[in-house]
Amino acid sequence: MEIPATRYAVTQDGVRIAYQVAGDGPVDIVLVNSFVTHLEVFWELPSFERLIRDLGTFARVILFDKRGMGLSDRVSSSLPTLEARLDDLRAVLDAAGSEQTLAFGTGDGGALAALFAATYPERCLGLLLWSGNVRTAWAPDYPWGLTEHAMEQRLEDRLELWGNAERGEESTRMTFPWEGPALSRDPAFVSWLMKVQRTAISPGDLGIYSRIWFATDARSALPLIQAPTRLVMRTPWPDDVIEETRWTAAQIPGSSIVTLEGSGEDAWIGDVDEAVEAVRDFVSAVREEQGSSTACSRPCCSPTSSARPRSPRRWVTASGRASSSATTRPCELCSRGSAAGRSTPPATGSSPRSTDPAGRCGVLPRSSGRWRRSASRCAPDCTRARSRRSPARPVGSPS
């Protein structure tokens, strides 16, 4: 596949974000990768090229480097806020002409994808998370994260190894803790990874951005996600990662889980064909929901596809029940009260979520890092929500 042209989107604060568009399918998919990326060097990995090529047969795939990374502008004047990182994604979608997209979050990119889905419900066609990593730091109510001491020790070791070809095998094992031993025995992969590290970000900036992502917490946004959502996990993954994925799915109304049997920490490592089919299945289900007619015209209220995934994939609802035909996805917008008992630990600096009988939806990020619901973010196409508002209140698009 020919490498697509690299273009630049400009954010509200003037930062230029590098992006590419591959494929010409009828659905847009934006890949929100882990934070260390380089658009053009990633194409040199055959398995990544195959992933994007195959996704491009049924979708238009949008790729980008986050600010400070790869081919995007380095930002030294100030640390990127959560709002700024969301604006990077918004700017890329605007520049690519994507009005609605399916957000595909992998690794720590899942947190940003989830926040995008909660903040821009009218632009998120669906949310696909590769694992359930929405927070990095350990907390009493989030036991799967790293303690600050463990993070700093790991970061110190990574900085010492970063991009060092002479210690490439060691660096590969650290970068991919589950499958690193196998990957480190592939000289071509090790060489590619060392090139990514040297070209994507400097060691000093790696330390800065690692601490930023360590402080990121998307948990409070999960119950507000309205888009159809599916999480992907693989049976060879460690038990704690599978447990974390199931916990995250349980916080998102109507979400489902698909379990793959193959190997691969990321979608572009290991059994790529299986990963592509998982994405294809989800896209088909979302498009089927779009075409359904229900009381609420939002996709989250449409009947869920009854088609069973191909073996060996299994998908179940977040509660653990097997998916059945013609089940209806509960809508956060129209059935807010049904989620009142959901266990949702608040994010750092956030207020606990309360039920919203007025039918308000969506969230807006504040500079303090807190999230608030806003009546102006209610879906304009939901008649039940519209009937609850005063006719004099305008329904605006997100700022």
Secondary structure, 3 states (H helix, E strand, C coil): CCCCCCEEEECCCCCEEEEEEECCCCEEEEEECCCCCCHHHHCCCHHHHHHHHHHCCCEEEEEECCCCCCCCCCCCCCCCCHHHHHHHHHHHHHHCCCCCEEEEEECCHHHHHHHHHHHCCCCEEEEEEECCCCECECECCECCCECHHHHHHHHHHHHHHCCCHHHHHHHHHHHCCCCHHHHCCCHHHHHHHHHHHHHHCCHHHHHHHHHHHHCCECHHHHHHCCCCEEEEEECCCCHHHHHHHHHHHHHCCCCEEEEECCCCCCCCCCCHHHHHHHHHHHHHHHHHHHCCCCCCCCHHHCECCCCCCCCCCEEEECCCCECCCCCECCCCCCCHHHHCCCCCCCCCCCCCCCCCCCCCCCEEECCCCCEEECHHHCCCCCHHHHHHCCCCCCCCCCC
